[in-house]
Amino acid sequence: MRLPAAGLFVLVFTCLALSPAAAQTTSSSNAPPVDMSSAAAPTPAPNRLRVALDCGDCFGQFVRDAIDWVDFVRRPEDADVQILSSRQGTGGGGRQVVLRFVGRGRLAGIDEELHVTSEPGAPEDARRRAILDVIRIGLLDYLAREGATDGLVVHVEAEPSPAATAARDDPWNLWVYSLHGDGRREGEASSQEWHASFDTTADRVTARWKLSFGLHVDEQGERYDIDDDESEDEVLRVRRHERSFEWFIARSVNGHVSIGLDGDVERSTYDNIRHRTRVAPAVEVNVFPYSQYATRQLRVEYSVGVRHAVYDERTIYDKAEETLGRHEISATLDQRQPWGTLDARVEWSQYLHDLSLTHLQLRGGASVRIARGLSFDADAETERIHDQISLPQRGATPEEILLQLRELESDYHFRVSVGLTYTFGSIFNAIVNPRFGS
């Protein structure tokens, strides 16, 4: 089987990996552009503004990284200003993001709305920079109301607060915890289905360290009444379990290199895994400085570790339990430039006891503005699979195949989608009419 997307990935990595931003941004807003090159007035703010980004359309990580003259907090209850967002399509085929600034605490009652309008096909980098400019303007208005500076126009330059001070004032010591659970049940006269899952995570991220721990539990079941004319109705019940505990610890070495430790403990009826433990040290090198993560990244990762597995059924290699070494190398390209966005990744892994057991995966997507109003989108994934060591010896039953209860033998997988969009006509129609929805 030929790899339908391999040529595309080679061309993308060769031509675009190191290309500089060349296109001009075309996003527009009803607020003037912001230039942050000039210094602010010398009078400092008595209290730094606390801001909660509660908006799904404002590129939160990019904004937090670009604005260092306020303190961003995680919860709105701790904020002086909460930023909300909504999005609507415009009559000209573009989009309008409404940013709502809500004053809280000592600024309660001081609210305002600002709008960011982008033309059709505007790349992500242009849209996020336009939103960043408008957020700066909105926050500067609150600083002016507080009398934080005298003679401030639009230009802002301030010293960021030391991370150590923020950590000392934080009773959680930068740890963030999350709990999530959900359930679903549906049915009809001849079948019923249910699903339940639970997830919990604990993460701590600093400039030098990244610690992440997560527990996942997934249970699902199905019941079918099979109508057989020769006998009474037969009831078929199936059940599937997935449980895992994962951890990842990473430490920065310098602006281009990091080291880490990755691992997990897993149970999966689908993969014929009764119990599997994996530990793998890893190293990562970023061709570009990590400080440019919001614009471009080209990361190369290598890990080598050991896996111990106990299987539900004996495998096609006649194993009930085994301990194996395995290594993996991968490269990830992530670009967000005025011409558009590009995400691509290639992974290759190999078992050390048998070098023929390998797995190659390529995947990625691109959204490129070809010309004014014309954009191209593509998404692809392909795999060459030669490492299915946990497959049971016995063949799959028809029920297991149809209901996807277990992994099936396959030496390849692929998925490709492409799209082309062309928008033309008036560029002045920025009117939002929410009647009957978008």
JOZIUR-V450178 format. One record per residue. N is the residue number from 0. RES is the residue in one small letter. PSI is psi in degrees with one decimal (NA if undefined). OMEGA is omega in degrees with one decimal (NA if undefined). D_LAST is the distance of its C-alpha to the last C-alpha in whole Angstrom. Layout:
n = (N/N)
res = (RES/RES)
psi = (PSI/PSI)
omega = (OMEGA/OMEGA)
d_last = (D_LAST/D_LAST)
This chain:
n = (0/1/2/3/4/5/6/7/8/9/10/11/12/13/14/15/16/17/18/19/20/21/22/23/24/25/26/27/28/29/30/31/32/33/34/35/36/37/38/39/40/41/42/43/44/45/46/47/48/49/50/51/52/53/54/55/56/57/58/59/60/61/62/63/64/65/66/67/68/69/70/71/72/73/74/75/76/77/78/79/80/81/82/83/84/85/86/87/88/89/90/91/92/93/94/95/96/97/98/99/100/101/102/103/104/105/106/107/108/109/110/111/112/113/114/115/116/117/118/119/120/121/122/123/124/125/126/127/128/129/130/131/132/133/134/135/136/137/138/139/140/141/142/143/144/145/146/147/148/149/150/151/152/153/154/155/156/157/158/159/160/161/162/163/164/165/166/167/168/169/170/171/172/173/174/175/176/177/178/179/180/181/182/183/184/185/186/187/188/189/190/191/192/193/194/195/196/197/198/199/200/201/202/203/204/205/206/207/208/209/210/211/212/213/214/215/216/217/218/219/220/221/222/223/224/225/226/227/228/229/230/231/232/233/234/235/236/237/238/239/240/241/242/243/244/245/246/247/248/249/250/251/252/253/254/255/256/257/258/259/260/261/262/263/264/265/266/267/268/269/270/271/272/273/274/275/276/277/278/279/280/281/282/283/284/285/286/287/288/289/290/291/292/293/294/295/296/297/298/299/300/301/302/303/304/305/306/307/308/309/310/311/312/313/314/315/316/317/318/319/320/321/322/323/324/325/326/327/328/329/330/331/332/333/334/335/336/337/338/339/340/341/342/343/344/345/346/347/348/349/350/351/352/353/354/355/356/357/358/359/360/361/362/363/364/365/366/367/368/369/370/371/372/373/374/375/376/377/378/379/380/381/382/383/384/385/386/387/388/389/390/391/392/393/394/395/396/397/398/399/400/401/402/403/404/405/406/407/408/409/410/411/412/413/414/415/416/417/418/419/420/421/422/423/424/425/426/427/428/429/430/431/432/433/434/435/436/437)
res = (m/r/l/p/a/a/g/l/f/v/l/v/f/t/c/l/a/l/s/p/a/a/a/q/t/t/s/s/s/n/a/p/p/v/d/m/s/s/a/a/a/p/t/p/a/p/n/r/l/r/v/a/l/d/c/g/d/c/f/g/q/f/v/r/d/a/i/d/w/v/d/f/v/r/r/p/e/d/a/d/v/q/i/l/s/s/r/q/g/t/g/g/g/g/r/q/v/v/l/r/f/v/g/r/g/r/l/a/g/i/d/e/e/l/h/v/t/s/e/p/g/a/p/e/d/a/r/r/r/a/i/l/d/v/i/r/i/g/l/l/d/y/l/a/r/e/g/a/t/d/g/l/v/v/h/v/e/a/e/p/s/p/a/a/t/a/a/r/d/d/p/w/n/l/w/v/y/s/l/h/g/d/g/r/r/e/g/e/a/s/s/q/e/w/h/a/s/f/d/t/t/a/d/r/v/t/a/r/w/k/l/s/f/g/l/h/v/d/e/q/g/e/r/y/d/i/d/d/d/e/s/e/d/e/v/l/r/v/r/r/h/e/r/s/f/e/w/f/i/a/r/s/v/n/g/h/v/s/i/g/l/d/g/d/v/e/r/s/t/y/d/n/i/r/h/r/t/r/v/a/p/a/v/e/v/n/v/f/p/y/s/q/y/a/t/r/q/l/r/v/e/y/s/v/g/v/r/h/a/v/y/d/e/r/t/i/y/d/k/a/e/e/t/l/g/r/h/e/i/s/a/t/l/d/q/r/q/p/w/g/t/l/d/a/r/v/e/w/s/q/y/l/h/d/l/s/l/t/h/l/q/l/r/g/g/a/s/v/r/i/a/r/g/l/s/f/d/a/d/a/e/t/e/r/i/h/d/q/i/s/l/p/q/r/g/a/t/p/e/e/i/l/l/q/l/r/e/l/e/s/d/y/h/f/r/v/s/v/g/l/t/y/t/f/g/s/i/f/n/a/i/v/n/p/r/f/g/s)
psi = (124.0/150.7/106.1/-21.1/0.6/-43.6/-40.4/-44.4/-40.1/-44.4/-42.4/-47.3/-37.3/-41.9/-28.8/-10.5/-41.3/16.2/135.6/162.4/127.1/-26.6/156.4/136.4/145.9/2.1/148.9/160.5/168.7/5.0/148.9/154.3/154.2/129.2/119.5/21.4/-26.6/156.9/153.1/169.7/153.4/-20.8/118.2/157.7/138.4/-35.9/131.3/141.7/133.6/127.6/134.3/118.6/106.7/45.0/132.8/-7.3/16.6/14.7/62.6/-45.0/-40.2/-41.5/-43.7/-37.4/-30.5/-26.7/108.6/12.2/13.4/166.3/119.3/131.3/158.3/-32.7/138.1/-29.8/-23.5/3.7/155.5/-29.2/129.9/131.8/120.1/161.8/154.7/159.0/138.4/152.3/147.1/165.7/-25.5/4.5/0.0/-155.3/150.3/124.5/124.6/117.7/118.6/119.0/119.7/118.5/138.8/161.3/-122.5/-12.1/18.0/138.1/-10.0/95.8/153.0/162.2/136.3/150.5/143.0/118.4/128.2/148.8/166.9/137.3/9.4/132.4/162.4/-38.3/-39.4/-40.0/-41.8/-32.1/-34.9/-41.2/-39.8/-44.0/-43.0/-37.7/-40.8/-45.7/-44.4/-41.2/-35.5/-31.7/-40.0/-37.8/-40.3/-39.1/-31.3/-7.6/32.5/-30.7/161.3/123.7/17.3/129.5/-85.7/-24.3/135.5/133.5/115.7/153.6/128.1/148.7/141.9/138.5/-31.3/-37.3/-42.3/-38.8/-37.7/-32.2/-0.1/111.7/-20.8/-5.0/40.7/6.5/138.5/127.7/147.9/138.3/134.2/135.4/145.9/158.2/153.2/141.7/134.7/159.5/170.6/-168.3/-35.7/0.3/153.4/151.2/141.2/155.2/137.5/141.8/155.3/135.6/141.1/140.4/154.3/122.4/143.3/123.4/126.2/-179.8/-25.5/-31.9/149.4/119.2/129.9/129.7/139.2/141.1/131.9/130.5/128.6/125.5/135.5/147.5/156.3/149.5/129.3/134.1/109.6/119.5/112.3/119.5/-25.5/-11.5/-179.5/161.2/135.7/138.2/125.1/122.6/134.6/152.7/148.5/137.5/139.6/126.2/140.3/148.4/124.6/149.9/151.8/129.2/128.1/148.5/135.3/135.0/-48.3/-162.4/-7.6/-14.7/139.5/153.9/155.2/173.7/121.1/145.2/168.2/160.8/129.1/148.9/127.4/117.1/-31.2/-40.6/8.3/33.2/112.5/-37.9/130.6/132.5/134.9/134.9/131.2/110.3/152.8/156.6/144.8/137.1/126.2/121.6/-39.6/155.8/143.2/-25.9/-15.3/19.6/-31.8/-16.0/-46.5/146.0/141.4/95.9/137.0/126.0/143.2/135.2/149.2/133.2/-165.9/146.1/131.5/125.7/140.2/128.2/152.1/-42.2/156.2/140.6/176.6/-15.3/15.0/42.9/133.4/-20.2/143.2/156.9/123.0/149.9/148.8/141.9/160.8/141.1/141.8/158.1/135.2/127.6/129.8/114.0/134.3/100.0/171.5/-25.3/-11.5/-158.7/151.9/128.7/126.1/148.7/138.2/134.1/138.9/130.9/160.2/136.5/138.8/-21.9/-23.5/102.7/-8.2/-12.8/95.7/164.4/124.1/128.9/134.1/132.7/155.4/174.5/155.0/142.9/106.3/131.9/110.7/-45.0/177.9/117.4/-7.0/122.9/151.0/132.8/138.0/147.1/129.9/154.4/138.8/148.5/143.8/118.0/117.1/37.5/34.3/70.1/-13.3/5.7/136.0/155.1/-43.9/154.9/161.3/142.0/161.1/-37.9/-42.1/-33.5/-49.6/-36.0/1.9/51.3/-14.5/160.9/139.0/153.0/132.5/142.7/4.8/163.3/140.9/157.2/129.4/136.0/140.2/154.7/150.8/129.1/131.4/123.1/132.5/169.1/-156.7/135.6/2.0/-7.8/90.1/19.8/134.1/122.3/102.0/2.7/135.9/23.9/-168.0/NA)
omega = (178.6/178.6/-172.1/-175.3/-174.2/179.6/178.7/-177.7/179.0/179.5/-179.3/-178.8/-176.2/-171.4/-169.1/-172.8/-176.2/-177.2/178.1/175.9/-176.9/-175.7/179.0/179.3/-175.9/177.4/178.0/176.1/178.9/175.1/-179.9/177.8/-175.8/174.4/-174.0/-173.0/-176.9/-177.7/177.6/176.1/-171.2/-177.3/-177.7/176.9/179.7/177.7/177.9/-178.1/175.9/-171.7/174.2/176.1/-179.0/-173.3/-179.5/-175.6/-173.3/174.6/-169.9/-177.1/179.2/-179.7/179.8/-178.7/-174.6/-176.2/-178.2/-179.0/168.8/175.7/177.0/178.9/-174.1/-174.6/178.0/-178.7/-179.2/-170.6/167.5/179.5/174.4/-178.6/177.1/-179.6/170.3/-174.6/177.1/173.2/177.6/-179.5/-179.9/179.3/177.0/178.6/176.8/176.4/177.4/178.3/-179.0/178.7/-176.3/177.4/-179.9/177.8/-178.1/177.9/-178.8/179.2/178.1/-176.4/174.9/177.4/175.0/-174.2/174.7/-177.4/178.6/-179.1/-178.1/176.3/179.3/-179.6/-175.8/-178.1/178.5/-178.5/-176.7/177.9/175.6/177.6/177.6/179.6/-177.9/176.6/176.0/-179.3/-179.7/-179.8/177.3/177.3/178.0/176.6/179.2/178.9/179.3/-175.8/-174.6/-178.9/-179.9/179.7/178.8/178.0/176.7/-174.2/-178.2/172.4/-175.9/178.9/176.4/178.5/-179.7/179.6/-178.2/178.7/178.6/-179.3/-179.5/-178.3/-175.0/-179.9/179.9/178.6/176.5/175.8/176.7/-177.4/-180.0/175.0/179.5/175.0/177.3/179.0/-179.3/175.9/176.7/-178.1/174.0/-172.2/-173.5/-178.7/175.3/-179.3/177.1/-178.4/177.7/179.1/178.6/179.0/172.3/-178.8/173.9/-175.0/172.8/-176.6/172.5/179.0/-177.3/-174.0/170.0/178.3/-177.9/178.2/-178.1/176.4/-179.0/176.6/-178.5/179.0/175.5/-178.8/179.9/179.2/-177.9/172.3/-176.8/-178.0/179.8/-176.7/-175.6/-178.7/177.4/-179.1/177.7/-179.7/178.3/178.2/178.4/-178.6/-176.9/-178.3/171.8/176.0/179.5/170.1/-174.2/175.4/176.6/179.8/-179.2/178.2/178.4/175.2/174.7/-176.1/-177.9/-170.8/174.7/174.7/-177.0/176.2/-176.4/178.7/177.2/170.5/-168.0/171.9/-176.5/175.1/179.7/-177.4/-179.6/-177.1/172.6/178.3/175.6/177.0/-178.0/175.3/-176.3/169.5/-176.0/174.2/-178.4/176.6/177.7/-179.5/176.8/176.1/178.3/-180.0/179.3/-173.7/-177.1/-177.2/-177.5/175.6/169.4/-172.6/174.0/-175.7/174.6/177.4/175.3/-175.9/-176.2/177.4/172.8/-174.8/170.4/-171.2/174.1/178.2/177.9/-173.1/178.7/173.9/177.7/-179.8/171.8/-179.3/178.8/175.6/-171.9/172.5/-177.5/174.9/-174.6/174.0/-177.7/175.1/-177.3/176.4/-179.8/-179.1/172.0/-173.4/178.4/-179.7/179.4/-178.0/179.4/175.6/179.4/-179.7/173.5/-180.0/174.7/-179.9/-175.9/172.9/-172.3/-179.9/179.1/-171.7/176.8/179.7/-175.1/178.0/178.5/179.8/174.0/177.9/178.9/179.8/-179.7/172.3/-170.7/175.0/-176.3/179.7/-178.8/179.2/-177.3/179.9/-178.2/179.2/178.5/177.9/-174.8/175.7/176.6/-177.7/166.6/-168.9/176.0/-177.4/-179.2/-173.6/-176.6/179.1/178.1/178.3/-176.7/177.7/179.4/176.5/177.0/179.3/-179.7/178.5/-175.8/-177.3/177.6/-178.1/-179.1/179.6/179.7/-179.4/178.1/179.3/176.2/174.1/176.3/177.2/-178.7/172.4/178.9/179.3/179.3/-178.1/176.5/180.0/-179.2/-177.5/-175.0/175.2/-175.6/-177.5/178.6/-176.7/175.0/177.3/-173.9/-177.4/-177.9/177.9/-175.9/NA)
d_last = (43/42/39/36/35/38/38/35/35/39/37/34/37/40/38/35/36/38/36/36/33/33/30/29/25/23/20/21/20/21/24/27/28/30/34/35/39/41/42/41/44/47/46/45/42/44/41/39/35/34/30/28/25/22/19/18/16/20/22/24/27/27/27/30/32/32/32/36/36/35/35/32/32/31/30/29/32/34/32/32/29/26/23/19/16/12/10/7/6/9/10/13/11/12/11/12/13/15/18/20/23/25/29/31/35/37/33/32/30/30/26/24/20/20/17/17/15/16/16/15/17/19/21/21/24/23/20/22/24/22/21/25/26/24/25/28/28/27/29/32/31/32/35/36/36/38/41/41/42/43/42/39/37/34/36/37/40/41/43/41/42/44/43/46/46/42/44/47/44/42/44/42/43/40/39/36/36/33/33/31/31/29/30/29/31/30/32/34/37/38/36/35/34/33/32/33/33/34/34/35/36/38/37/39/38/40/41/44/43/40/41/39/40/38/38/36/37/36/37/36/37/37/39/40/42/44/45/49/51/54/54/52/48/48/46/44/43/42/41/40/40/39/40/40/41/41/42/42/44/43/45/45/48/47/44/44/46/45/47/45/46/44/45/44/45/44/44/42/43/41/43/46/47/49/49/48/49/48/49/48/49/46/46/44/44/41/42/40/41/39/38/35/33/30/31/33/35/37/39/42/43/46/47/50/51/52/50/52/51/52/51/51/52/55/53/54/56/58/57/56/56/56/55/54/53/50/49/45/44/41/39/36/34/31/30/27/28/27/27/25/25/28/29/32/34/38/40/43/45/49/51/55/57/56/54/53/50/48/44/42/38/36/32/29/26/26/23/25/24/26/26/24/20/22/21/23/22/25/26/29/32/35/38/42/43/47/47/46/49/48/48/50/53/53/50/47/47/45/43/42/41/39/37/37/40/41/41/42/44/43/44/40/36/34/30/28/25/24/21/21/18/19/17/19/19/19/19/19/15/14/12/9/8/6/8/7/4/0)
